[in-house]
Amino acid sequence: MVKQEIAVVFPGQGSQRFGMGKDFYENIPVSRDTYREASDVLGWDVAAMCFGMDERLNLTEYAQPCILTTEIAMLRGLKSLYDFSPSLFGGHSLGEYTALVAADVLPLSDALKIVQIRGNLMQEAVPVGVGSMSAVISDNIDVDMISDILVDIPVDVANINSADQVVISGVSSAMPEAEKLLMASDKKRTFRFVPLDVSAPFHSYFMRAIEEAFKKTLHALKEKLTPSGAERVTSNYTGGFHSDKLDEILDGLVSQLSNTVRWRDNMRVLASKADRIYEVGPGRPLRSFFKTIGVKCSSVTTLSAAKRVFED
């Protein structure tokens, strides 16, 4: 029997929800231990933040470690229940850190410290309300055309999610102008704009101000990384797989802050190597992106969903 290559992908910020991971916590010991491990590292009750109705879950500094914890708790739970042995990994934005933990490149304890600092820096880069992000939806979007149209206003292309969706990021007051320019660029094309519920303009030039501080954070922990496993993890910055060179891995993570997330490229390279792809996390935004390139991605967001995927 030929062994299948299995890939697992992890969504990023915006996928958080109240109660995420609670069913794994209540039913699987290794998942419960993961939340406890995270709480010990961070010094606050991660499970309580995830399972309650605390509005701080939507703040970047809390959302990032909570999502990371939940995704690893779910992955460990799936491994304990099923013959689930992924060999390839990818993650969207914050999810890239989950992927690095899943591939044993980065210990969970250190990843939690990194993403909490990352979240704090990203929030501090721009005051709440000054920046925003919006999904731009249309058929067969020309990303270069969008970049050219936006070149003179403080808005960047933050994510290339699929052939039909990109995300723009920048100054909130400039978003109406960005929409107007795009609508006027092609009278035959219809654009739909969906504002995202985020607290800062991620993956835009506004994040350049925090790159040096974040670089210091990563380099302070670089001895904890095992770079050999990174070749199995996709890089949002390059669009391909990470190399096994430590400095290149760290440079890619720093550059990811202020550059476009090339998720469409990530999906293609994963699909070229994987026989099956699973999305594991509190939400399932990535499944629909894979569908646009004709690739099936099975999503696991709850324990009951896991039973349907792995038992049925």
N, C-alpha and C positions, 0 to 999 in steps of 0.2 A: 504494500500500500504506500503510495507516494504521500509524503508529509506535505500538508498545505501550509503556505505562508499566510499567516494571519496578521493583519494590521489593526491597531486600535487607535482611535483619534479622540481628542478631548476638546470640548468647547471652552471658550474663555469667558471673560467678564460680560455680563448681560444674561448669562444662562442661570444665574442664581435665583433661587426661589425659597420662600419660607417652607420649612419642613424637609428640605433636600437631604437625602441620605438617611432619614430617620428610620425607615424600614430596614435598611442594612444594619444600622446601629443596634436596633432592638433584636435582630434575629441572628446576626453573625458575629461571633466573638472577635475575629481579627479586624472587622470593620469598627467595632466598638473600641478596640485597643488603639486604632489609628486616630480616632477623635481624641482619646485621652493623651496619646503621644503629642498631638498637635497642641493641645491645651497646656501641657507641661513646657513645651518649647516656647510658646508665645506668651504665657502668663495670664491668659484669660480663657474662659470656657467656650471653646469653639462649638461644641455640640449645642449649647444653649443658644448661641448666636444663630446657628443654622436652623434649629428646630422651633424657635419661638417666633414672635412677630416683631422683632427688634428692627426698626427702620435703618439702623446702622449697617445692616447687611447689604444695603445698596450703596454704601460709601466705599470708595475704591480701597482704602486701607484695610477694611474688614472683608470686603467681597473677595479679594484676591486670595488670601490664605484660607478662607472658608471654602471657596470653590476647589482649590488645590487639595485640601484635606478630604473633601467629599469625593472627589474623583479617585483619589488613591484608596480611600476606604471602600469604594465600590469595586475598584479593580481587584483589590486584595480579596474582597468577598467573593467575587466571581471566580477567582482562581481557587478558592477554598471549596466552592460548591461544584464546579464544573471542570472539565478537562480543557481549560482555557489558557493557552500558552502563546500569546502574541509575540511575534519576533520583529515587527516593524511598528513605529510609533510616530504620531503626528499630533500637533495641537495648535489651535487657533489663538494667537496672541498669548494671553496668560496660559492657555492650554499647552503651549510649548514647554513650559516648566514642568507640568504634570507628565508630559511625554519623556522628558529627561529623567525624572524620578522613576517612571515606569521602566525605562531602559537601563536602570542602575548606573546612570551617569552621575547623578546627583542624589545624595541622601535626602530623605523627606525633611529631616530636621533642619538642614541647611537651606533647602528650597523654601521652607516656610519663612525663615528669617529673611531670605532674599526678596520674596514677593511681598512681604509686609513692608519692607523698606521701599521696594519698587512702588507699591501702592501709595505710600506716604509722599514719595518724591513726585509722583505723577499728579497727585492732588494739589501739592504745594506749587507746582509749576504754573498753574493758572487758577485764579480764584473761581470758586463755584459760581456758575452762571455766565462767566465770560466766554467760555468755549462750549462747543457742542458738536455732535456728529449726526449724520443723516445718511440713510441708505438710499442709493439712487438705483432705481429698477427700470430696466428697458431691455428689449431684445438685442442680443449681440452688441454689447456696449464696446465702443472704441475707447480704451483707457487712455491712450496717448492724446486723443482728441479732447477728452475731458481735462487732462492735465494742462494742455495748451490753453484751453478756455479759462481755466482758473488761475493761470500764471500771475496775473496782476492783482489778485485779491488774496486776503489771508485765509485761504482754504486749500487743503491738500487732499489728494487721494490717499486714504488711510488703509483701506482693505480692497483687494481684488478677490471677491468671494466666489464669483462664478462668471460665466459669459453674460449673465443677465443682471448681475448685481455688483456694484461697487459701493464703498462707503466713503463719504467725504467728511473732513474734520477740520475745524478751525474756529474762527471768531464767530460767536453766535449772531452778532449783528450783520455779518457778511453773508450768512446763509441765504436770506431771501435774494440777494444779488446773484449768488451762485446758481440758485434755481432758475432765476430769470435768464441768465446767460445760457444755461444749458437748454432751456426750453426754446430760446431764440436761435440756437445753433443749427437746428434741423427741423423745419416745419412739418416734415413727414413722419417724424419720430415722436412718440409719446414717452415722457419720463414721469415716473411716480417717485415721490420723495417721502420717506418715512423717518421722522425724527427718532433717534435712539435715546433711551433713558440712561444716559451716562453723565458723570459729573465733571468731565474734562475732555479736551480734544486730543484723544490718544492718537499715536502714530501720525503726528503732524510736526511741523518744524518747531512748535511750541515746546516740545519735549527735549529739544536739543540742549536747553538750559540745565537739564538734570543729568545729562550723559556722563559728565566727569564724576559726579558724586556716585552715580550708580556703578560706574566702572571701578571705583575704589571698593565698593561693596563686594563686587564679584571677585576682584583680585585678592581681597582679604580672605576669601573662602576657596580660592582656586585649588588649594592642596586637597580639598575634600572631593574634587571631581575625579571621575574615572573616564577619561576622554575616549577610550577605545570603543565604548558602546555607542558613542554619538553618531556613528555612521549609519545607525539604524533609525535615526530620528530626523525628521524634516526640519529645515530652517525656514522660518517665516521670511527672513531677510533675503536669503539667496533664492528661495523657491525650490531648491534641491535638498539633498541630504547634507547634514553636517559632516565636516571632516573629523578626523580623530586627533586633530592638532588643538591643544588646549587654548592657545591664544586666539585661534580662529573661531573657536566656539564662543569664547567670551566676547570677542569683537562683534560677532553676529547678534548676540543677545543685547549688547549695548545699542547697536545700530537699529535693532527692532523697535526701540522706543520711539524713534522719530521718523521712521521710514515705512513704506507701504508693506503691509502683510500680503505676501504673494500666495494666498491660499489656493487659488486655482492651480498654480504650478505644483504646490504641495500635494494636492489631490491626484494630479496626473502621475507624479513619480511614485506615489504610494500604490496607485492602481496598476502601474506597470509591473510591480513586483509582488503584490499581494493577491492571493486567491479569494480571500474574504476580508471584509472591512467592517469593524464594529465601532460605533460611537458610544462612549461611556461618560456620563456626566448628568448633572441635574436638569439639563435641557437638551434639545435635539436639533439645533440649527444646522449642523453640518450634514445631516442626512439629505436634506433638500439640495444642498450644494453639490453633493456627489451625484444626485439624480440628474443634474444638468449636464454632466459629462457622460451620462449613460452607465453609471456604476452604482450597484446596490450597496447601501450602507445600512446595517441593522443597528437600531438605537436601543440602548439600555439606560433608562432614566429612573427606574424603580425596580424593586425586587420582583414584582409581578411581571414587569416587562422582561426581566431576565429569564423568568420561567418560561414565558412564551417563546423567547428567542432560542434558548438552549434546550428546552425540554420538548417543545412542540415540533 
